[in-house]
Amino acid sequence: MTSAAMAVFPCGVASGEPGPHGIVLWTCLGPGAVDGGTDVPVGYEIAADPGFRDVRVRGETATHAGRDWTVRVVVDDPALEPFSTYYYRFTAAGATSRPGRFRTLPDPDARPERVRIAFLSCQDYTNGYYTALAHLAREDVDYVLHLGDYIYETTADPSFQSGQVRALRLPGRRIRAQTLADYRYLYRAYKRDPYLQRLHEAFACWHCWDDHEFANDSYGVYDTDTRDERLNYSPARRLAASQAWHEYLPTRLEFAPERGPLDALRVYRSVRIGDLVELVITDERLYRDGPPCGLGTFDRYLTPGCPARLDQRRTILGPVQREWFVETVTRSTRVWKIWANQVMCMQLKLSSVRGLFPWLPHLDLYVNLDQWDGFPAERERVLRAIERAGVTDFVVLTGDIHSFGAGYLRADFDDPASPALGVGLIGGSVTSANFVEMLTFGFGGVLVPPEAELTPALVRSNPHLKYFNSAAHGYVVLDITRTGITATMKAVDTIRARAARLLTLREFWVPRGAARLVRTGEGVPEFGTDDPDLSPSAR
């Protein structure tokens, strides 16, 4: 792309929310295209070939300062055929963007033999380079699912960072985003990353949010920046965060600020990929109750819990979304019911911690009450409903915890005889600090010996957990067929340099008809170092 085109399209292009005959296209304009406060016309075209000789859809839209010069085009056109690959590009101010590529969905009644989806989460820009995304952009997948923490609201918070690799400075000069200008700045900064641009150019994405698109461990319109809930009440901040998310990601969702911060955006939804997959995306932030045991760090992390944690009324989904979720999953006739779930659903305790921390008494600690362990009654209610309905082939995907993992979903995690109701798969972060980095002040990584990690103790403490690795960064590729799912967990050997090697950490086979994990591979070298044409210096 020429320097003029880069000035007009500094954030590249993206696509999302594919349908059998449609897609959402996205870009944003830079200073090279903006002329004062007037509307700027933007053209777009979609072709069946990368040379744009067979153009299927062509049109024009406009953008303006009120949407921060972002462009969203929702296309539904019979000229686009189901389960087919297309190419798109934008034109504005005499410049043409670099092209992007997407794949439409199969018809809802189609019977596809295979679909491949990669999922990822947690890409703290300041904590490292997006080397994992450089590799993911070259994977042979159909679609990408982003489970949240696309941006981080903090730019210099020592509580959650293991040492900055790349610096950012908010317009308001705070360490946490507070205003619409702050959140918009973060999306633009993240989207200028060349590896993230390559990923978006390669695949259509589905997006949901987690906490850091607003505030760490957020709930409803509350952040957890202080121990005083009255000071954490932030409806204007929540609305600003939602608006920026809507402006900068390619979704079909409607943003209606007049409905207030809790109802301005409804991000929970389901996607049908032929008769093969029902992808159910939930929102585990807007409708949840606050932390059960208090707002302090050790009220939420590495805590023995408290009686309020067991309150039957506590909710992470909210009653309306919970009813929708249970009905969607239990009534689905698709082969695989896949839940895009932000925070870890499987229980995660650390038992007999005195062996690891001699100064502590002998007790069991919950690692994180911000996840479903803070809502065990609702978790059991949801899983019991799935059990009663006889749902099979149920798979839960999770991000948030900056770790790779695999295990089983049970209605009662404290009862080893409780049957497995589904399989849980956890993807490591793209860059956000994992447990080993937090414990080694940023010096951990994929090559840290297992005996030096906390993770073996976590596996021993949680019999339903068959694999856990909190020393690596990467993503997971799902090869979904009518007979089973192959889940391949891939990690880069560094995020501290602009180039990295890719390894396969683990590979699991989930056979159809049984909630079972079969380990099939590990430690397989992949592409080697990044190609030169993906390096920032070549851009």
N, C-alpha and C positions, 0 to 999 in steps of 0.2 A: 504494500500500500504506500502510495506517495506521501510525502510530508504534508501536502495540502489535504489529502484525504484523511490523514491521521488527525489533523487539526479540526476537521469537520466532524469526524466520528471517533473521538478519543477513547470511547468505552467499547468499541467494537460493536458486534451484533449478537443477538441471542434469540432463541425460540423456545416456546413452551406450550404446555397444555395441548398436545396433539389430539386430533380427532380423526375419524375415518376419512373425512373430506376437509379437514381444517387444521389450523395452527394459529398461534399467537406469535407475531414477530415483534422484536424490540430493538431499539437503539437509542442513543441520545446524542445531541449535538453539542459541539464545543464552540469556543469563541470564533472559530473560522467561519461559522455559519450564522451566528446570531447577529442580528442588526437591530440594536435598540430593543424596544419592547414589542415589536410587531410580530405577527405570526410568520413562521417560516414554512414554506411548502416542502414536503418530503415525498419523494416517489419511492415505490417499491415494486419488485417483480419476483415471481417464483417460476423456476424452470425445472424441467425434467432432466436436464443435463448440466454439468458444471460450466460449460461454455456459454450457457444461456441462449442457445439456438432454438430450443423448444420451450418458449415461454408459455406457461399455462395461466398465470394470473398476473395482472398488472394494475396498479392503482396509485392514488395520491392521497396523502393526508397532510396534516399540518401540526406544528407544535408551537408552544409559547412559554413565556417565563413562568406562568402559573403552574405548569407541571415540570418546572426545572428543565425545560427543553428535552424532556424524554419523549419517546415515540412508541406508541403501542398500536399495533394493527391486528385486529381479530379477523381472520380469514376463514370463511366456510364457503367452499366452492366445489361444485361437482366435477370441475376440471382436475381436482386433486383426487387421486385414486387411493383406496385403502391399502395399508401396509406397503407403502411405496416411498422411495427416497426422492427428495426434492432439494433444490438449491435456491437461495434467496439473496437479495442484496438491496441496499437503499441508495438513493441519490439525493443530494441536497447541495445547494450553493455551488453547483458546477462540479461536485466531486462524487465519486462512487465508493461505497464502502467495500471492505473485503467481504467475500461471500460467506454465507453460512449454509449449513446442511441440516435437514431434519427428516424424520420418518413419520408418516401418518400411522394411525392405529388401524388394526384390522376392523372389519365390520363387527358389531356386537354379536352377530350370529355366526361369525366365521369360526373355523376350527383350526387355528394355527398349531403347528407341531412344536414350535419353539419360539421363545422370545428371550432376549438378553437385556437385563437391566443392571446398571451399576448404581450403588448408593454410597453417599458420602455425607460428611457433616463437619462443622467446627473448623473454620478456616481463619483463625486469628492472624491477620496480616502482619502484625508486629512481631510475632513469635517465630517466623521463618518464611522460607520461599516455598512457592506452590509447586515443588518438584513432583508431587504425586499427581497433580492435575496435568502436568506435561505428559505423563505416561497415560493417564486415563483418556486424554484426548485422542490417543491412538488405539484404544481398545476396540474390539469388534463387538460393540453393543448397539442395541436399538434405541434405548432411552436412558436418561439419567434421572435419579431421584435425589434431591437435596433435602436432608432431614433437619436443616436449620443451623443457626449460628453462622449464617452467611457473612455477616459482619459482627464485629465486637464493638460494643458501645464505649469500651475503655481504650485509651491510648497509652497510658502510663501508670497502670494500677499494679503496684508490686505484689498485691495479694494473690493475683491470678496469673502472673507472667513469670517465666523462668529466665528472663533476660531478653531485651529487645534486639531483634535482628534488623527490623525496618521501622523507622520512626514515622509517626503521624502527628499532626497538630491540629486540633479542632479549631474552627473559626472563633468560638467563644473562649479559647485558651483554657478550657477545663480539661480534666482527665477523663470525664465521662460525658457522653453526648446528652444534651438536655433539650435542644431546640430542633426544629425542622431543618434549619441550616446545618446544624451539626450532623444529623443523620444523613442528609443529602451528601454532605462532604465525604462521609465514610463510604457510601456506596460508590461514589465517583472514584475515590482513591482505590478501593478494592478492584473495581472494574477496569482500571487502567493496567492491571497486572497482565502481562502477555500470556501467561499460562492459563489463567482463568478465561481470558478471551478465546484462546484456542479451544478450550473445553466447550464453551458456549457455541462456538462456530461449528463444532462437530456434531452436537446432539441436542435434541429438544429435551427440556427438563420439566419436571414437576417440582414445585417448591412448597415447603411449609416452614413455619418459623419455630424457633425455640426461644430461649430467654434473651440471648445477647442482642437480638435485633431491637430489643427495648432496654432491658436492664438485667443484670445477673440475678438468677433465681427469682425472677419476677412472678407475680400472681395478680391477675386482673389488671387494675390500674396502679398497682403498688410495686415499687422497687424494694430492695433490701439494703439500701445504702447506709441506713442507720438502724439502731435497735429500737427506734421509736416509730411505730407504724403511722402515727399522725404526720410525721415529717416525710414519710415515704409515699404518701398519697400524691400521685402524679398523673391525673387524667389528661392534662394538656400534653405532657411528655409522651404518654402512651399513644395519643392520637397522632402526634407528629411522627413517631416511630412507625406506626401503621401506614401513614400516608407515604413516607419515603419508601417503605417496603413495596407498596403497591406501585409507586412510580418506577421503581428500578428493576422489577422482576417481571418476566413475561407470563402473566396469569390472566385467566378469563374472569377473575373475581371482581365484583363491583365494590367500589369504595364509596361509602355514603356517610360523610362526617357528621351530617345533621342527626344521625341516629345515636351519636355519642360514642365514646372510645371503646366500649365493650361490644357494640353492635355495628360499628362502621365497616368491619370486614369479617366475613365468615369464611375461614380458611379450611374448615373440615369438609371433605367431599370424597366421593369414590369414583374410580375409573375402571371401566371394563375393557379388558384387552381380549377381544373375541370371547370364546367360552373358556379360555385358559386361565385368566387371572382376574380377580376382583381386588384392585388395589384400593385400600381404605386408608385415607389420610385423616388423622385427627389433630386437634389443637389442644395441647396440654398446658396452656399458659393463661388464656383469657378467662376461663371459667373455673379455675381451681381455687381452693381455699389456701390460706397462708400456711407457713411452716407450723407443724403441730406443737413443737416444743420450745419455740422462741426464735428470734431473729438473729441471735448471735451465731458466729461461725461454728462453734462447737455445740450449738443447739441443732444444727443441720447436718454436720459432718462428724463422722467417728463418734457417734452418740449411742448410749444404751436405749434411747427412746424415752417415751413418757406415756402416761395413760391416755392423753388426748390423741395420740397417734392411732389408737384403736377405735376412736369414735365412729360409730356406724354412719353418721351423717356426713363425714368428710368426703369431699369429692375433688378429683383432678380433672374430670371431663365436664362436670356440670350435668344436671338431670336431663336436659333436652338433648345434648350431644350424646350422652350415655345411651339413651333410648334409641337414638338414630343409629349409633354404632352397633349395638347389639342386634337390632333388627336387620341392618345391612349385612352383617356377617352371618347371622343364623339363617337368613333367607336366600343367601347367594347360591346360585346353581353353578358357579364357575368352579373349575377344577381346583385351583389354588386360591385361598383367601389370604391375602398378604396385607398385614397391618403396618403402615408407615407411622411409627410411634416414636415420639421424640426422646423420652427419658426411659431408662432401663425398667422393664416390667418385671423381670426376674428378681427375686430377692438377692441382696448382696450384703452379707454379714461378714464380720471378721471375728472369728471365735478364738478364745484362749489367747487374747492379745498380749498377755504378759510375756510370752515367749519372744515376741517381737519388740515390745516396749517394756523393759523390766520395771520401770517406775510406775506402771499402771497396775491396778488390782486385776485379779482374774475375772473377766467378764466378756460378754459378747457385745460388739458394737455394730450398729448399722453404718455402712460407709457413707450413705447419702440419703437424707430424708427429703431432698428436693425431688427425687424420683418416686416410683410407685411404692417404695417402702414407707413413704409418708402417708400412703392412702391404702393400707392393706385390706380394709373392709370392702371398699369399692372394687379393688382388684379381684378379690374373691367373688364378689357378686357378678362381675362381668364374666369371669372365667367359668363360674358355675352355670351361667346362662348358656355359654358356648358348649359346655359339657352336656347339659340337658338336651340341647338341640341336636346332639350327635354330630357336630361339625367335625369334619376331617380335613386334613391337608391345610392346617392353619399355621402360618409363619409370621413371626413378629420381627420387624426390622427396627433397629435402634441406633441412635447416634449419641450425642451429648456427653458421654462419660470418657471420651478421648481414649478409648481402649477397644481392642478386638475381643470378641468372645462368642461363645456358642453354648447353648444349653436347652433346657426343657421348661415349658410353662406348666405350672401345677396350680390347682386351686388352693392347695395348702402346702406351702413350701417347707413347713416344719414337720410334715409327715412324709417320710421317705416312701411310704406305700401309696401316696396320692398319685393317681395316674398322670402320665404326661398328656397334656391336651394340645400341645403344639410345640414348635421349635422356635427358639429365640436366636437371632443372629445380630451381633453387635459389630459396627464398623468403627475403626479407629479414626481419630481426627486427621484432617488434612495437615494442620500445623499446630493446633492448640495444645498446650502443655499436658502431657500425660502424667501418670502417677510417678514413673521413674524420673522424669525431668523435674517434677516438683520436689522429689526427695533428694535429687543430686544437683539441684540448683542449675538445671539446664544442660547437664553433661550426659544425661542418659540417652538411649537410642536403641535402634533395632538390634544392635550387636551386644548389648549388655547381657552378661550371662544370666540365665534364668535363676540360678541360686542367689543372685544379688538383688532380685526383685521382690516386691511385695506380693506379686501375683500368685505364686504357688500356695501361699497361705490362704488367699481368697478362694482358690479352687478347692482346697481341703475343707474350708469352712462352709461351702455351698455345694452339696452333693448333686444338685440339679445342673451345676455349671460344669461343662465338659472341657472348656478351653477358655483361657483368659490371658490376654497379653496387653499390658499397659506400658510398653516400651517402644512402640513403633507408630508410624504415621502412614496413612494410605486410604484405601477404599476397598469395597467388596463388589465383585461381579457375580451376578446370579444368572445361570443358564437354566431357564425354566422350560421343562418339557412335559409331556403328558404322563411320563412315568416317574419323574422326579426332578429335583432341583440340585444343581451343583453350585455350591457357594465357595468362591475362591477369594481368600483374604490376601490382599497384596499391599506391600509396604515398601517405602523408599528407605535407603540407608542413611539419608541425611536431609534435613530441611534447613541447614545452616549454610549451605552453598547452593549455587544456582543450578547445579547439575547433580544428578543422583542415579544410583542403580536401583532397579526394582527387583524385589524378591516376592515369591509366594510364601506367605507365612504358614497357612493351613488351607486345606481344601476339604470340604465336607459334602457328602451326598445325603440328601433328604428324600427317601423313597416315598412314592405316593401310597397313601393308604395306611401309613403308620407314622406316628410322631417319633421319628428316630433319626439320629445323626450317625453317619458312617464316615470316619476319617479316611481320606483317600490320598492325601499328599501334603508335602511341606518342603520348605527350603529350596524351591526351584528357581534358579536364576532366570530373569526375564530379558528385557530389552538392552541391558547394559546402560551406559550413560545416555543422557538426553542428546538428541540430534542437534547439530549446530543451528539449524533453522528454527529451533524452538527457543533458543537462548535470547535473553533480553538484548544482548549486544547486536544481534542480527535484526532487531526491530527498529 
